[in-house]
């Protein structure tokens, strides 16, 4: 199994955990129609689409990243509304199917 597939699976699991505990969190995720969030990520942070996967509930989990290493994870529901779940720095990736170093 590729490293990206493992990371995407772990991300989906983490997202599931975040969604399960969401009522306990003090901050509400930033949500908007997907095109609006994608435009904001590109204009404000230079982030572009890097990877995606389909969750069991029909939502799409996507990673956006900038060349400077900043990254954002969005989840888009089947109704087209996306929510920013996480953001950070030091993004790195490998080609799909490549063995980890």
KEKE-3310 file (N, C-alpha, C; in steps of 0.2 Angstrom, whole numbers, plus 5000, padded with zeros to 4 digits):
npx = (5004:5003:5012:5004:4991:4990:4992:4981:4971:4973:4971:4957:4952:4956:4948:4936:4936:4937:4925:4916:4919:4916:4905:4911:4921:4927:4928:4920:4921:4927:4915:4909:4902:4911:4918:4920:4929:4940:4944:4948:4958:4968:4970:4973:4983:4990:4988:4985:4976:4980:4978:4965:4951:4938:4926:4917:4904:4901:4906:4920:4937:4950:4966:4975:4989:5003:5017:5026:5024:5013:4997:4980:4966:4951:4934:4921:4904:4891:4881:4889:4894:4909:4920:4933:4945:4957:4974:4990:5008:5024:5021:5023:5025:5024:5026:5012:5011:5024:5037:5040:5054)
npy = (4994:5011:5025:5038:5033:5027:5038:5046:5038:5038:5052:5053:5045:5052:5064:5059:5056:5070:5075:5067:5072:5085:5093:5096:5105:5121:5130:5133:5125:5133:5135:5135:5137:5126:5131:5144:5143:5136:5146:5156:5150:5149:5163:5169:5161:5155:5142:5126:5112:5096:5082:5070:5061:5049:5048:5037:5041:5048:5061:5071:5072:5083:5089:5104:5113:5125:5130:5135:5126:5127:5121:5114:5105:5101:5096:5091:5090:5080:5090:5100:5110:5115:5112:5119:5109:5107:5115:5119:5118:5114:5104:5089:5078:5062:5054:5045:5028:5027:5021:5024:5033)
npz = (5000:4996:5003:5002:5001:5014:5022:5017:5022:5036:5038:5034:5045:5056:5053:5054:5068:5073:5068:5076:5089:5087:5093:5106:5103:5104:5093:5078:5062:5047:5035:5018:5001:4990:4979:4983:4994:4989:4980:4989:4996:4986:4982:4994:5000:4990:4988:4981:4974:4979:4983:4985:4991:4993:5006:5016:5019:5008:5007:5001:5004:5004:5000:5000:4995:4997:4988:4997:5008:5016:5021:5019:5024:5017:5018:5008:5008:5001:4996:4992:5000:5008:5022:5031:5039:5044:5045:5041:5041:5032:5022:5013:5000:4991:4975:4969:4973:4975:4985:5002:5008)
capx = (5000:5007:5012:4999:4985:4990:4991:4974:4966:4974:4967:4950:4951:4956:4943:4930:4936:4936:4918:4913:4920:4915:4901:4915:4926:4925:4928:4917:4925:4925:4912:4906:4902:4917:4922:4922:4934:4945:4947:4951:4965:4972:4971:4976:4989:4994:4987:4981:4974:4986:4976:4958:4949:4931:4924:4911:4898:4900:4910:4926:4942:4955:4972:4977:4995:5006:5024:5030:5023:5007:4992:4974:4962:4944:4929:4915:4898:4887:4878:4893:4897:4915:4922:4940:4946:4964:4978:4997:5014:5028:5018:5027:5022:5028:5022:5007:5014:5031:5039:5043:5062)
capy = (5000:5017:5030:5042:5029:5026:5045:5048:5034:5041:5058:5051:5042:5058:5068:5055:5058:5077:5076:5064:5077:5092:5097:5098:5109:5128:5134:5130:5125:5138:5132:5139:5133:5123:5136:5150:5141:5135:5153:5159:5146:5151:5170:5172:5157:5152:5134:5122:5105:5091:5076:5069:5054:5049:5045:5032:5045:5052:5067:5071:5075:5086:5092:5109:5115:5130:5129:5137:5121:5128:5116:5115:5100:5102:5090:5093:5086:5079:5096:5105:5114:5112:5114:5118:5105:5108:5119:5119:5120:5109:5099:5086:5072:5058:5051:5039:5022:5027:5018:5029:5033)
capz = (5000:4995:5008:5001:5003:5021:5024:5016:5026:5042:5038:5035:5052:5060:5052:5058:5075:5074:5067:5082:5095:5086:5098:5111:5101:5105:5087:5072:5056:5042:5030:5013:4995:4989:4974:4987:4999:4984:4977:4995:4997:4980:4982:5000:5002:4985:4989:4975:4975:4979:4983:4987:4993:4995:5012:5016:5019:5001:5007:4998:5008:4999:5003:4996:4998:4993:4987:5004:5013:5020:5018:5021:5022:5016:5017:5005:5008:4994:4994:4989:5006:5011:5028:5032:5045:5047:5041:5044:5037:5031:5018:5009:4996:4986:4969:4971:4972:4977:4991:5006:5008)
cpx = (5005:5007:5006:4992:4984:4989:4984:4969:4967:4970:4960:4948:4951:4950:4936:4930:4935:4928:4914:4913:4918:4910:4905:4920:4923:4924:4924:4921:4922:4922:4909:4905:4909:4921:4924:4929:4941:4948:4950:4958:4970:4974:4975:4983:4993:4993:4983:4980:4980:4983:4968:4956:4941:4929:4918:4904:4896:4903:4917:4931:4947:4960:4974:4984:4998:5014:5029:5029:5017:5002:4986:4970:4955:4940:4923:4910:4895:4883:4882:4896:4903:4917:4930:4941:4952:4968:4985:5002:5018:5025:5023:5023:5026:5023:5018:5011:5021:5032:5042:5051:5064)
cpy = (5006:5021:5035:5039:5029:5033:5047:5044:5036:5048:5057:5049:5048:5063:5065:5057:5065:5078:5073:5069:5084:5096:5100:5103:5116:5132:5130:5130:5130:5134:5137:5134:5132:5128:5142:5149:5140:5141:5156:5156:5148:5158:5172:5168:5154:5144:5132:5115:5100:5084:5075:5062:5054:5045:5041:5035:5049:5059:5066:5075:5077:5089:5098:5111:5121:5127:5130:5131:5122:5124:5117:5108:5102:5096:5094:5088:5085:5085:5102:5110:5111:5116:5113:5114:5106:5112:5118:5121:5113:5103:5096:5080:5068:5056:5045:5033:5021:5024:5024:5028:5031)
cpz = (5000:5002:5008:5003:5010:5024:5023:5021:5034:5043:5038:5042:5056:5059:5055:5065:5077:5073:5073:5088:5093:5091:5104:5110:5102:5098:5082:5066:5051:5036:5024:5007:4993:4984:4978:4991:4994:4982:4983:4996:4992:4981:4988:5002:4997:4985:4983:4977:4974:4979:4986:4988:4994:5001:5011:5016:5013:5001:5003:5002:5003:5003:4998:4999:4994:4992:4993:5009:5017:5017:5022:5019:5022:5016:5014:5005:5001:4992:4992:4994:5008:5017:5029:5039:5048:5043:5045:5040:5036:5027:5014:5006:4992:4981:4972:4969:4974:4984:4996:5007:5015)
residu = (UNK:UNK:UNK:UNK:UNK:UNK:UNK:UNK:UNK:UNK:UNK:UNK:UNK:UNK:UNK:UNK:UNK:UNK:UNK:UNK:UNK:UNK:UNK:UNK:UNK:UNK:UNK:UNK:UNK:UNK:UNK:UNK:UNK:UNK:UNK:UNK:UNK:UNK:UNK:UNK:UNK:UNK:UNK:UNK:UNK:UNK:UNK:UNK:UNK:UNK:UNK:UNK:UNK:UNK:UNK:UNK:UNK:UNK:UNK:UNK:UNK:UNK:UNK:UNK:UNK:UNK:UNK:UNK:UNK:UNK:UNK:UNK:UNK:UNK:UNK:UNK:UNK:UNK:UNK:UNK:UNK:UNK:UNK:UNK:UNK:UNK:UNK:UNK:UNK:UNK:UNK:UNK:UNK:UNK:UNK:UNK:UNK:UNK:UNK:UNK:UNK)
# end
